[in-house]
Amino acid sequence: MAGKKSKNKMTKQGRALLHKKKMRKRILLLIVELIILLGLGAVAYAMSKLDKLDYHTVNEDNLEIYQDTGDYTNIALFGLDSREGELEDGVRSDCIMVASINNKTKNVKVVSIFRDTLTQQSDGTYEKANAAYSFGGPEEAIALINRNFDLDIKKYMSVNFNALADVIDLLGGIELDLTDEEVFWTNGYATETSKVVGRTTTELTQAGKQTLDGIQAVSYARIRYTEGDDFKRAERQRLVLQQVVEKAKKASLPTLNKIIDQVLDQVSTNLSTSDFMGIAANAAKYELGEMKGYPFDVTTSENVVGLEGSYVVAIGFADNVKQLHKFLFDKADYQPSDKVEEVDSDIIYLTGINGNDYDSSGGSSTDTGGTTTDSSDTSGGGYSDDSGYSGDNGYAEDGTYQDNGYSDDSSYTEDGNYGY
C-alpha cells in the first residue's frame, strides 16, 4: 500500500511545474481577454465617432442599377454648393465624382463628371448633371449616374465645401502651383468662401507653388472663369483631392482624430459602420491611381433644343461610356446598354453633335457654337475651351427654379462677393 501511495504522490517539483503551467494559461487567457476588450473598445470608439454622420438611407430599387461590375466597389462623391450646411435635396452638386475601388488590387480610380454635362433626368427630360441632386437628393443623383453611364453605384458620400476647408486647415494646408490668373480669381472667390465658412484668410500675392489654407484651396477649386472653364475647374478639384489624400496619409493619429471630430457632422452618407470598418481595415493598402474628367471627348454648346445656357455635350455619348468602362474596369469590348444608346440618340437630336462627325485629331465637323476638348488630359493643359457660361438660366436668387436650366451665380458683385 505504501508503495502505491508513493507512486501516485506528486513531488514538490511536479506541483511547481503544474502551478507554472496553470499560471501561464491564465496569463494567456488574460492577454486574449484584454485584446478582445481593446478591440471592442476600439469598435465602440469608432462607432461613437460614426454616430456624428448624417446617415441617409436610399432605396436601392430607385437607383437604376444597370449591372454588377464584379470586383469593383463604386462610390459616388458629391461636393455640394451648400451655404447653410444642407446635405440633402435642394442644393446643387457642384462636384460630382465616382471613386472606383478594385477590391483585388486596392487601386482606386476617380472620374469627375462635369457638372454641366447634358444628361437624361429621371422623368426622361434632359438637363445638366448637377440638377439631379437638387431635385431628389443623393438618391436621384446616384440614379442619374447609373442610368446614363451603365454603373452599379449603391453607396455615396456628400460633403459641403465647409467640410473640405476644415479638413485642409487641420492638415496644415495643401501645396498647389497657381498661375497669375488663378491667383486673381482665388482671391476673388475667397471673399465669398470666407463668409460661408465663417473665418478669414489672407490674400495671395504671387503665382507659383505655395501652401494654400482651406478657404484658399476651396476657392481655387471653385474657379470657372479661366481658360477651360468647367473642364479646368473639374481638373482643379481633382488636384485638390489628390493633395488632400497625400497629406492625410502622412498625418498623425491625433490630427486624423481632430478631422473626424470636426468634419463628420458635415458628411451625409449611406455607408454603414461595417462599410467603414472594411475600408479602414484596408486603408493602408489603397492606392489612389489615375483621375480623369468625364466625358472624355466633349464640347460645349449653347444650341440645345428647348434649353438655354451653355451645356457640356459628350461627342459620341455611347462611345464615351465604352471608354469609361475601359478606364475604370479594363473592359475593352464593353457594349453600352439600350438606355445609353437611347441617350446617345436623344443628344444627337437635341444638339446636332454626332460622334460619327468627330475628327479624332481634335475637332468636330458640326458647328455647335462651342469648342471641342479632350478631357482626359490631366496635365494641366490642353484645354482649348474659353467659352463663357450663361448665368441667366435656372435658379433665381430667391431659390426658385426656372425651367430653362441652372443659374450660374458665379458673377462678381459690387460688394466684392463671388458667387458659386
C-alpha positions as semicolon CSV with decimal commas, in nm:
position;residue;x (nm);y (nm);z (nm)
1;M;0,000;0,000;0,000
2;A;0,275;0,236;0,094
3;G;0,442;0,169;-0,241
4;K;0,124;0,267;-0,433
5;K;0,084;0,589;-0,237
6;S;0,440;0,696;-0,308
7;K;0,393;0,614;-0,678
8;N;0,083;0,842;-0,716
9;K;0,214;1,116;-0,490
10;M;0,321;1,430;-0,682
11;T;0,660;1,560;-0,598
12;K;0,721;1,918;-0,491
13;Q;0,891;1,983;-0,821
14;G;0,591;1,843;-1,014
15;R;0,347;2,060;-0,820
16;A;0,556;2,367;-0,900
17;L;0,560;2,275;-1,268
18;L;0,183;2,224;-1,275
19;H;0,129;2,557;-1,099
20;K;0,353;2,726;-1,353
21;K;0,154;2,577;-1,641
22;K;-0,176;2,694;-1,488
23;M;-0,039;3,045;-1,437
24;R;0,086;3,058;-1,794
25;K;-0,258;2,954;-1,919
26;R;-0,425;3,219;-1,704
27;I;-0,187;3,486;-1,834
28;L;-0,254;3,383;-2,192
29;L;-0,629;3,394;-2,130
30;L;-0,593;3,735;-1,969
31;I;-0,397;3,863;-2,269
32;V;-0,662;3,729;-2,507
33;E;-0,936;3,891;-2,298
34;L;-0,750;4,222;-2,298
35;I;-0,706;4,206;-2,675
36;I;-1,078;4,135;-2,715
37;L;-1,168;4,418;-2,477
38;L;-0,933;4,657;-2,657
39;G;-1,081;4,551;-2,987
40;L;-1,435;4,603;-2,860
41;G;-1,329;4,933;-2,713
42;A;-1,184;5,043;-3,046
43;V;-1,503;4,938;-3,225
44;A;-1,717;5,121;-2,968
45;Y;-1,496;5,427;-3,002
46;A;-1,519;5,417;-3,380
47;M;-1,897;5,371;-3,365
48;S;-1,929;5,669;-3,131
49;K;-1,744;5,875;-3,393
50;L;-1,959;5,745;-3,679
51;D;-2,274;5,842;-3,488
52;K;-2,193;6,200;-3,587
53;L;-2,252;6,121;-3,953
54;D;-2,572;6,229;-4,125
55;Y;-2,673;5,874;-4,218
56;H;-2,922;5,883;-4,504
57;T;-3,096;5,571;-4,631
58;V;-3,155;5,538;-5,003
59;N;-3,396;5,299;-5,169
60;E;-3,186;5,072;-5,391
61;D;-3,493;4,998;-5,605
62;N;-3,479;5,361;-5,720
63;L;-3,107;5,368;-5,805
64;E;-3,146;5,222;-6,157
65;I;-2,850;4,990;-6,108
66;Y;-2,760;4,853;-6,451
67;Q;-2,530;4,560;-6,383
68;D;-2,280;4,431;-6,131
69;T;-1,927;4,549;-6,213
70;G;-1,773;4,249;-6,037
71;D;-1,457;4,302;-5,833
72;Y;-1,513;4,676;-5,805
73;T;-1,681;4,893;-5,543
74;N;-1,807;5,219;-5,688
75;I;-1,890;5,512;-5,463
76;A;-2,044;5,843;-5,571
77;L;-1,886;6,153;-5,417
78;F;-2,073;6,483;-5,416
79;G;-1,938;6,825;-5,324
80;L;-2,235;7,049;-5,251
81;D;-2,290;7,419;-5,307
82;S;-2,438;7,442;-4,957
83;R;-2,442;7,782;-4,789
84;E;-2,640;7,674;-4,481
85;G;-2,493;7,327;-4,432
86;E;-2,768;7,143;-4,623
87;L;-2,671;6,791;-4,726
88;E;-2,985;6,655;-4,889
89;D;-3,203;6,777;-5,179
90;G;-3,246;7,143;-5,266
91;V;-2,875;7,207;-5,320
92;R;-2,660;7,163;-5,629
93;S;-2,376;6,914;-5,656
94;D;-2,103;7,134;-5,797
95;C;-1,855;6,848;-5,773
96;I;-1,957;6,501;-5,893
97;M;-1,706;6,219;-5,874
98;V;-1,708;5,840;-5,897
99;A;-1,441;5,657;-5,698
100;S;-1,393;5,303;-5,825
101;I;-1,207;5,065;-5,593
102;N;-1,053;4,750;-5,737
103;N;-1,114;4,509;-5,449
104;K;-0,832;4,280;-5,562
105;T;-0,552;4,529;-5,626
106;K;-0,684;4,806;-5,392
107;N;-0,616;5,057;-5,670
108;V;-0,860;5,349;-5,673
109;K;-0,950;5,536;-5,992
110;V;-1,155;5,854;-5,995
111;V;-1,359;6,025;-6,265
112;S;-1,503;6,370;-6,210
113;I;-1,822;6,418;-6,409
114;F;-1,853;6,769;-6,547
115;R;-2,146;6,923;-6,360
116;D;-2,287;7,085;-6,677
117;T;-2,295;6,759;-6,874
118;L;-2,619;6,715;-7,069
119;T;-2,780;6,401;-6,922
120;Q;-3,116;6,228;-6,903
121;Q;-3,309;6,303;-6,583
122;S;-3,549;6,068;-6,403
123;D;-3,852;6,197;-6,593
124;G;-3,687;6,148;-6,933
125;T;-3,609;6,515;-6,986
126;Y;-3,256;6,648;-7,030
127;E;-3,064;6,881;-6,802
128;K;-2,723;6,940;-6,650
129;A;-2,589;6,655;-6,438
130;N;-2,591;6,864;-6,121
131;A;-2,968;6,918;-6,150
132;A;-3,048;6,569;-6,016
133;Y;-2,916;6,629;-5,663
134;S;-3,122;6,945;-5,630
135;F;-3,436;6,768;-5,750
136;G;-3,408;6,448;-5,547
137;G;-3,100;6,447;-5,328
138;P;-2,840;6,167;-5,334
139;E;-3,090;5,903;-5,444
140;E;-3,176;6,079;-5,767
141;A;-2,815;6,187;-5,824
142;I;-2,690;5,827;-5,795
143;A;-2,969;5,708;-6,026
144;L;-2,865;5,968;-6,284
145;I;-2,507;5,837;-6,289
146;N;-2,620;5,473;-6,310
147;R;-2,880;5,548;-6,578
148;N;-2,655;5,748;-6,806
149;F;-2,330;5,555;-6,766
150;D;-2,428;5,189;-6,706
151;L;-2,297;5,179;-6,348
152;D;-2,394;4,993;-6,032
153;I;-2,341;5,259;-5,765
154;K;-2,522;5,196;-5,437
155;K;-2,311;5,398;-5,194
156;Y;-2,245;5,769;-5,176
157;M;-2,084;6,036;-4,964
158;S;-2,174;6,406;-4,974
159;V;-1,984;6,693;-4,816
160;N;-2,030;7,066;-4,822
161;F;-1,734;7,284;-4,903
162;N;-1,710;7,400;-4,541
163;A;-1,601;7,046;-4,457
164;L;-1,332;7,050;-4,724
165;A;-1,196;7,381;-4,591
166;D;-1,189;7,237;-4,237
167;V;-1,002;6,923;-4,346
168;I;-0,740;7,122;-4,536
169;D;-0,683;7,359;-4,243
170;L;-0,646;7,071;-3,998
171;L;-0,391;6,910;-4,233
172;G;-0,190;7,231;-4,232
173;G;-0,285;7,334;-4,585
174;I;-0,200;7,180;-4,923
175;E;0,060;7,274;-5,181
176;L;-0,058;7,389;-5,523
177;D;0,100;7,564;-5,819
178;L;-0,105;7,866;-5,930
179;T;-0,092;8,088;-6,237
180;D;-0,132;8,467;-6,213
181;E;-0,489;8,432;-6,338
182;E;-0,568;8,165;-6,077
183;V;-0,425;8,385;-5,801
184;F;-0,657;8,668;-5,909
185;W;-0,968;8,452;-5,913
186;T;-0,877;8,261;-5,595
187;N;-0,856;8,591;-5,407
188;G;-1,189;8,695;-5,554
189;Y;-1,373;8,375;-5,466
190;A;-1,216;8,375;-5,118
191;T;-1,428;8,678;-5,021
192;E;-1,747;8,476;-5,055
193;T;-1,596;8,150;-4,928
194;S;-1,482;8,325;-4,608
195;K;-1,837;8,440;-4,541
196;V;-1,980;8,092;-4,597
197;V;-1,714;7,914;-4,387
198;G;-1,712;8,181;-4,117
199;R;-1,344;8,267;-4,094
200;T;-1,097;8,486;-4,274
201;T;-0,793;8,415;-4,486
202;T;-0,501;8,609;-4,630
203;E;-0,470;8,735;-4,986
204;L;-0,237;8,552;-5,222
205;T;0,029;8,786;-5,359
206;Q;0,211;8,589;-5,624
207;A;0,187;8,296;-5,865
208;G;0,382;7,974;-5,830
209;K;0,396;7,677;-5,595
210;Q;0,271;7,764;-5,246
211;T;0,074;7,632;-4,949
212;L;-0,295;7,723;-4,952
213;D;-0,519;7,716;-4,646
214;G;-0,868;7,569;-4,651
215;I;-1,052;7,878;-4,774
216;Q;-0,793;7,947;-5,042
217;A;-0,791;7,586;-5,164
218;V;-1,172;7,568;-5,179
219;S;-1,180;7,900;-5,366
220;Y;-0,919;7,766;-5,609
221;A;-1,135;7,457;-5,667
222;R;-1,440;7,673;-5,744
223;I;-1,281;7,890;-6,016
224;R;-1,450;7,867;-6,353
225;Y;-1,359;8,198;-6,519
226;T;-1,027;8,092;-6,667
227;E;-0,924;7,916;-6,985
228;G;-1,100;7,579;-6,994
229;D;-1,378;7,694;-6,753
230;D;-1,576;7,393;-6,625
231;F;-1,327;7,140;-6,768
232;K;-1,039;7,314;-6,595
233;R;-1,239;7,355;-6,275
234;A;-1,300;6,980;-6,256
235;E;-0,927;6,929;-6,301
236;R;-0,857;7,169;-6,012
237;Q;-1,097;6,973;-5,795
238;R;-0,909;6,652;-5,875
239;L;-0,578;6,819;-5,790
240;V;-0,715;6,935;-5,455
241;L;-0,848;6,584;-5,381
242;Q;-0,513;6,431;-5,470
243;Q;-0,323;6,670;-5,243
244;V;-0,564;6,614;-4,953
245;V;-0,528;6,235;-4,985
246;E;-0,148;6,256;-4,993
247;K;-0,139;6,488;-4,691
248;A;-0,389;6,276;-4,494
249;K;-0,179;5,960;-4,550
250;K;0,110;6,131;-4,370
251;A;-0,100;6,286;-4,091
252;S;-0,067;6,179;-3,726
253;L;-0,343;5,995;-3,542
254;P;-0,427;6,300;-3,325
255;T;-0,468;6,508;-3,642
256;L;-0,691;6,249;-3,805
257;N;-0,894;6,230;-3,485
258;K;-0,945;6,608;-3,491
259;I;-1,059;6,587;-3,853
260;I;-1,312;6,317;-3,766
261;D;-1,447;6,518;-3,470
262;Q;-1,482;6,839;-3,669
263;V;-1,596;6,713;-4,007
264;L;-1,817;6,405;-3,965
265;D;-2,131;6,604;-3,887
266;Q;-2,083;6,780;-4,221
267;V;-2,097;6,450;-4,411
268;S;-2,404;6,271;-4,546
269;T;-2,368;5,907;-4,648
270;N;-2,533;5,567;-4,664
271;L;-2,207;5,386;-4,592
272;S;-2,273;5,162;-4,291
273;T;-2,048;5,108;-3,990
274;S;-1,937;4,775;-4,138
275;D;-1,859;4,952;-4,468
276;F;-1,638;5,200;-4,285
277;M;-1,470;4,922;-4,086
278;G;-1,393;4,736;-4,409
279;I;-1,249;5,049;-4,568
280;A;-1,045;5,128;-4,255
281;A;-0,905;4,775;-4,244
282;N;-0,763;4,817;-4,596
283;A;-0,680;5,186;-4,577
284;A;-0,304;5,131;-4,585
285;K;-0,338;4,915;-4,897
286;Y;-0,542;5,162;-5,103
287;E;-0,351;5,349;-5,371
288;L;-0,501;5,650;-5,547
289;G;-0,443;5,592;-5,917
290;E;-0,548;5,777;-6,230
291;M;-0,805;6,056;-6,216
292;K;-0,980;6,192;-6,525
293;G;-1,258;6,428;-6,624
294;Y;-1,566;6,280;-6,785
295;P;-1,699;6,268;-7,056
296;F;-1,360;6,216;-7,217
297;D;-1,449;6,367;-7,558
298;V;-1,660;6,678;-7,509
299;T;-1,760;7,012;-7,647
300;T;-1,976;7,297;-7,517
301;S;-2,293;7,415;-7,684
302;E;-2,545;7,691;-7,629
303;N;-2,770;7,546;-7,901
304;V;-2,963;7,275;-7,717
305;V;-3,324;7,229;-7,825
306;G;-3,565;7,357;-7,559
307;L;-3,290;7,471;-7,321
308;E;-3,095;7,791;-7,262
309;G;-2,743;7,839;-7,139
310;S;-2,420;7,655;-7,206
311;Y;-2,401;7,277;-7,174
312;V;-2,118;7,025;-7,178
313;V;-2,201;6,775;-7,452
314;A;-2,040;6,435;-7,498
315;I;-1,915;6,380;-7,853
316;G;-2,048;6,030;-7,907
317;F;-2,227;5,966;-7,577
318;A;-2,228;5,584;-7,611
319;D;-1,864;5,578;-7,717
320;N;-1,771;5,780;-7,408
321;V;-1,947;5,519;-7,192
322;K;-1,742;5,247;-7,364
323;Q;-1,426;5,443;-7,284
324;L;-1,542;5,486;-6,923
325;H;-1,578;5,111;-6,872
326;K;-1,238;5,055;-7,029
327;F;-1,080;5,311;-6,796
328;L;-1,250;5,202;-6,473
329;F;-1,294;4,827;-6,523
330;D;-1,049;4,741;-6,803
331;K;-1,332;4,620;-7,031
332;A;-1,206;4,678;-7,383
333;D;-1,510;4,525;-7,556
334;Y;-1,787;4,683;-7,345
335;Q;-2,120;4,724;-7,524
336;P;-2,340;5,007;-7,388
337;S;-2,696;4,932;-7,280
338;D;-3,009;5,017;-7,476
339;K;-3,065;5,306;-7,234
340;V;-2,725;5,457;-7,314
341;E;-2,791;5,417;-7,687
342;E;-3,124;5,595;-7,636
343;V;-2,949;5,884;-7,458
344;D;-2,692;5,896;-7,737
345;S;-2,967;5,935;-8,000
346;D;-3,150;6,197;-7,795
347;I;-2,838;6,408;-7,750
348;I;-2,767;6,399;-8,124
349;Y;-3,122;6,524;-8,183
350;L;-3,104;6,794;-7,913
351;T;-2,759;6,928;-8,004
352;G;-2,679;6,819;-8,359
353;I;-2,350;6,682;-8,222
354;N;-2,282;6,337;-8,360
355;G;-1,987;6,125;-8,256
356;N;-1,956;5,997;-8,614
357;D;-1,870;6,351;-8,725
358;Y;-1,594;6,380;-8,468
359;D;-1,246;6,436;-8,603
360;S;-1,017;6,228;-8,378
361;S;-0,740;6,482;-8,432
362;G;-0,928;6,718;-8,206
363;G;-1,238;6,867;-8,362
364;S;-1,598;6,819;-8,464
365;S;-1,728;6,889;-8,812
366;T;-2,056;7,003;-8,658
367;D;-2,081;7,376;-8,587
368;T;-2,216;7,378;-8,231
369;G;-2,113;7,718;-8,109
370;G;-1,877;7,552;-7,864
371;T;-1,523;7,424;-7,859
372;T;-1,402;7,067;-7,854
373;T;-1,164;6,936;-7,592
374;D;-1,024;6,603;-7,477
375;S;-1,094;6,597;-7,104
376;S;-0,868;6,301;-7,036
377;D;-0,572;6,539;-7,025
378;T;-0,482;6,582;-6,657
379;S;-0,150;6,752;-6,709
380;G;-0,290;7,096;-6,652
381;G;-0,303;7,196;-7,017
382;G;-0,467;7,102;-7,343
383;Y;-0,794;7,282;-7,278
384;S;-0,894;7,495;-7,575
385;D;-1,237;7,592;-7,445
386;D;-1,262;7,951;-7,330
387;S;-1,630;7,999;-7,388
388;G;-1,818;8,163;-7,103
389;Y;-2,116;8,014;-6,925
390;S;-2,451;8,183;-6,925
391;G;-2,567;8,286;-6,582
392;D;-2,924;8,383;-6,661
393;N;-3,083;8,039;-6,659
394;G;-3,210;7,819;-6,380
395;Y;-3,228;7,904;-6,012
396;A;-3,305;8,263;-5,931
397;E;-3,157;8,438;-5,628
398;D;-3,464;8,353;-5,420
399;G;-3,405;7,982;-5,485
400;T;-3,691;7,931;-5,728
401;Y;-3,624;7,706;-6,023
402;Q;-3,662;7,830;-6,378
403;D;-3,747;7,578;-6,648
404;N;-3,457;7,677;-6,870
405;G;-3,167;7,535;-6,671
406;Y;-2,944;7,638;-6,385
407;S;-2,828;7,975;-6,270
408;D;-2,454;8,003;-6,254
409;D;-2,448;8,256;-5,971
410;S;-2,077;8,291;-6,025
411;S;-2,056;8,660;-6,104
412;Y;-1,858;8,925;-5,923
413;T;-2,086;9,173;-5,747
414;E;-2,026;9,531;-5,636
415;D;-1,990;9,431;-5,271
416;G;-1,691;9,212;-5,360
417;N;-1,865;8,876;-5,338
418;Y;-1,801;8,592;-5,579
419;G;-2,093;8,356;-5,615
420;Y;-2,052;7,987;-5,677
